Amino acid sequence: MNKRKALTEKQMALLMAMLVALMPFSVDAYLPAIPEMAATLGSNIHRIEQSLSMFMFGVAFGQVVGGSVSDIKGRKPVALAGLLVYAAAVFGLSLVQNAGQLLSLRAVQAFGAGMTVVIVGALVRDHYEGRKAAQMFALIGIMMMIVPLIAPMMGAALQSLGGWRLIFVFLFVYALLLLALVWRFLPKPAASSPIGADIISVVAGRFKRVLQTRAALGYLFFQAFSFASMFAFLTESSFVYMNLYGVSPHGYAWVFALNILTMALFNRITAWRLKTGAHPQQILMWGIAVQFAANLLLVLLACFGQPPLWLVVGCVMFSVGTQGLVGANTQSCFMAYFKNESGSANAVLGVCQSVIAAAMGLLTTWLHNGSLTVMAGMMLSATVCGISLLWLCSREAWRGNRQNYGNFG
């Protein structure tokens, strides 16, 4: 039998981007349909919005399982198992009849997504280090930028074509496509260890060692709270844009696309700066500054009544867009501390990000008061928490990296 030809770097990046794209498709595609889903399922809009937080909690659990097991059994078996769970769940979601069923199946769907997506960061760490790893993360980001851009538009189009259930039919078909691609092209594990009765203690030990690496924790927490800032916007965005400002589902998709275009611009800046020799931490510093300024301005605007839509859109564009400056660089700084436990480290990062974002999303729905203030306040609070924890946990590592900027290479 002929040995399969290894994928090129760009082909591997494309495959990993398609796997990561499972998340934005799962979250962004149904955002324009939330009001219609609430009406169809006989629920209020904020109950349906909670499915976003339920999804993130499920993702966290899936990442715990997937990241740890992938260190033992390899990346490919975990991805295939996660995709099977995901496909079964989205098929069920196309048939739900009430909000309770929706929330339950979203958790199952998320578990499968978490198992699948967590292997991507581990795959990068398995094969790349330092600036090369950051460049790979940035390349994956570039190749999947189109997904958050088109997902709401696709969701709105599918909703118009056949109702919101058609969105989940599309996700089912996409999951089947990924199953075929992973089965055919993802490299088989070089080694696979048996899963013994001590699996829980083994997993706990791996997670403990990751969480005891104090210098890495500041990057972990900032990544998590930065994502939570964006998630607070995602949770309330349907209400703010469509209910508060009267934007149509298709209009919502176009306004949402502006955030992704800004993110893509910042991602390109990240890729360019990395190629010219910048340390990931230098780029991260600019991302922190822009995100804080945008969220602070949004809070100040909200405190003086309901600002014009264009001002809200502008602030959100820069706040959400900073994920293009933050994501690849915090992940690179964090993962640099873990060579032999990259799967577990990536799982810890993903779990913290998912749990913190889900908690912020739930808190946003609970504090909802029919105005822009809650969303803006939660976005700023998340960023401030991230900055504070970055400083408390990783300031010595930050200072050390700054001294070595000139030698980075």
C-alpha positions, 0 to 999 in steps of 0.5 A: 500500500502506498504511503499517503503524501503528507499535507503541505503547511498551507494545506494543514493550516486549511484543514485546521482552519476548517476544524476551528471554523466549527465554532464560529459556524456554530455560534454566529450562523444562528444569531440573526435567527434568535428572535424567530427561534424565540417566537417559534419555540414559545420563549422569550429572546433572553431564554434563547440567548442563554443557549450561547452560554450553554454552548460555551459550557459544553465546549469547556467540558469537551475540551477537558476530555478532548485535550487530555485524551488526545495527549494519550490516544492522539489527535485524529481519534479525538477529532473523529469522536468529537465530530460524530457527537457534534453531527448527532446533536445538530441533527437533533437541533433541527427537530427541537420543539421547545427551548429546553430541548434547544438548550440541552442539545446545544450542550451536547453539540458544544461537547463535540465541538470542544473535543474537535477544536481543542486538538488544533492548538495541540497540533500547532504546538506539536510541530511549531515553536516561537514565532513560527507557532504564532505565524501558524496560528495567524495563518489559520486565523487568516484562512478562517476569517471568512467564516465569521464574516459569512456565517451570519449572512448565511444564517440569514439567507438560510432563515429566509429560504427555509426557516431557522431549522435549515441552519442546523441542517447546514451544520449537520452537512458541514460536520459530515464533510469534516468527518470525511476530511479528517478521516482521509487527511489528518495524520495518524498518531505516531504513538497511542497509549492505552487509557487505564483506570488511572485516567482521572488522576493522570488528567488531573496531574496534567492540568495541575502542572499547567495551572502551576505554571504561574508565568503562563497564567496571565496570558491564559486569563487575558485571552479568556477575559478578552474573549469574554468581552467579545462574548458579552457583545455576541450575547446581546448583539441580536437584542441591541441591533435588531430590537433596540435599533430596529436592524433587519436580520440581513442588516444585522449580518452586514453590521456584524461583518464589519467586526470581522473585517476589522479583525481581519485587518488586525490579523494581517497587521499581526502577521506582518509584524511577526514576519518583521521580527516583532515579539508576540507580546509587543503586538499583544500590548497594542491589542490590549490598549485598543480593546480597553479604549474602545470598551471605555468609550462605549461605556461613556456613550451608553451612560449619556443615553442611547447613542447613534447606531454608527457610534456603537458599531464603531466602538464594537468594531475596534473592540471585537477586532482586537481579537486579531491582535490578541488571539494568536499572540496570547496563545503563542505566549501561553503555549510556549511554556508547554512542550510535552503536554500541549494537548492538556495546556490547550485544553486548560486555555480553552476551558478557561476561555469557554467557562469565563465567557459563558459566565459573562454571557449568563450574567449579561442576560441576567442583568439585562435592563433593555438598554445598551448599558449592560452590554457595554459595562460587561465588555469593559469589565471583562477587559479590565479583569483580563488586564489585572490578572495578566499583570498579577500573574505574568508581570515577571515573564512580561518584563523578561520578554521585553528585555529579550525583544532584541534577541527574539528570532 
